[in-house]
Amino acid sequence: MKLKKSLLSGLLLSMSALLIACGGDEDSASGEGKDVTLDFWVFGATNYEDLAKEYEEENPDVKINIKTSELEDHHNSLFTAISAGTGAPDLTMIEVDQLDRYREAQDRFTNMYDLGADEIEDQYLDWKWNMAANGEGDFLFGLPTDIGPKAMYYHSEVFENAGLPTDPDEVSELISTPEEFADAADKVLEATDKPMVDSMEMAFRANMDALEQSYFNRDGELLISENNGVKDAYDYAVELHEQGYVSDFEMWTPEWGDALNKGSFGVEMAPAWLKGYMTENAPEAAGDWRVTTLPSDFAGNWGGSYVAIPKETEHSEEAYEFSKWLLSPENQLESFTESGLFPSTPETYEMEEFTSNSDEYFGGQNTAEYFAEAAKEIPEVYKGPKYVTVNNEVLTALRNVQEGGDPEQEWEEAVERIEGLIDR
């Protein structure tokens, strides 16, 4: 009897072990019986909440919790969590201008190459992909989300009144160099008494966003005190201002929105995401604005992000699988049509819904094709960890020039302030 009980106990223990091995415990990977929750931090207007629900339906063992914050709050919270080594999410968006801020904390992020990212590299624009790699090219901080290819928004009535063409292709042919841009600005001013550009910032960014190397090199050395492309971009903006081609509107203000509504200036040299702002904040101008390519010297990117995976996550593989799905060419098309996030996946540019896209606000024009053309001409850019801080000082100098300051004095004082900030 004791022998039978012993055999029965052994059998039950063996069956229990077998069930545990087959069923998995609570710490096993997704797909092996575990319900995984992924915390995902995002900023801005995306359709990622809706896409996350789609993913959950296809993967019932995965739950995505999305936290949305303002851009600055988002990156400050992320930086605090990464620095502390605790409190970071499983996935996070990082805006392109903020990316280099985290390079010194590379060890706090998961290398996407370790998770198989090299297998999907060919789906993305080369310059966008490479900007997320480290200097040696063996560490990838994140997968590309949207981009901000710049094009030229122009007010068709202002152009017509200035005797300029209004067809997008004809405008592109007429204004293909910085010199031709200035010539067109002169015609607009003479015929309409309106400036060509809305602000000094936009005049500066015309050249600035096209620079492959601006404020810093990859060794972290400050370049602004040298006579490099940043000073050339500054001088070009000053020159346009002195000719009367630049207005004094400050972006994002009600006055600026009103100027868009009324066509108070000729062009916006701006990224694809500005379309959404114009549609919502300048409704009276519907049908008046068009889009064409910028002069090739001005080809640049403004905006866009990456999805990164902090090292402290316990679910890096699940986080990677979700981000790979979220940022596939098909889902980037959905993000484009739903939220205006311009795709970083060239395959999307060939999809029927993209090629047949029509923007009623822009007179029924397919503006997407011009931004797609611009996206292919953008250079790979290195910005540096303190890009935003330095850039703000240069913009301050330009605003001071617009208010009557001496350009060279403002430049020298900006450089002095920047050097002081960097030395801290």
TADAWO-V64224 format. One line per field, one symbol per residue. burial: + if it has 24 or more other ideal C-beta (glycine too) atoms within 12 Angstrom, else -. A space follows every 10 residues. Layout:
burial = ???
This chain:
burial = ---------- ---------- ---------+ -----+++++ ++++-+++-- ++--++---- ++++-++--- +--++-+++- ++-----+++ ++++++++++ +++-++-+++ +++-+-+--+ +-+++-++++ ++++----++ ++++++++++ +++++++++- -+-+-+-+-- ++-++--+-+ ++-++++++- -+-+++++++ ++++++++++ ++++++-+-- -+++---+++ ++++++++++ +---+++++- +----++-++ +-++++++++ +++++++++- ++--+--+++ ++++++++++ ++++++++++ ++++++++++ +++++++++- +++++++-++ ++++++-++- +--+--+-+- ++--++++++ +++++-++++ ++++++++++ +-++++++++ ++----+--+ +--++-++-- -+--
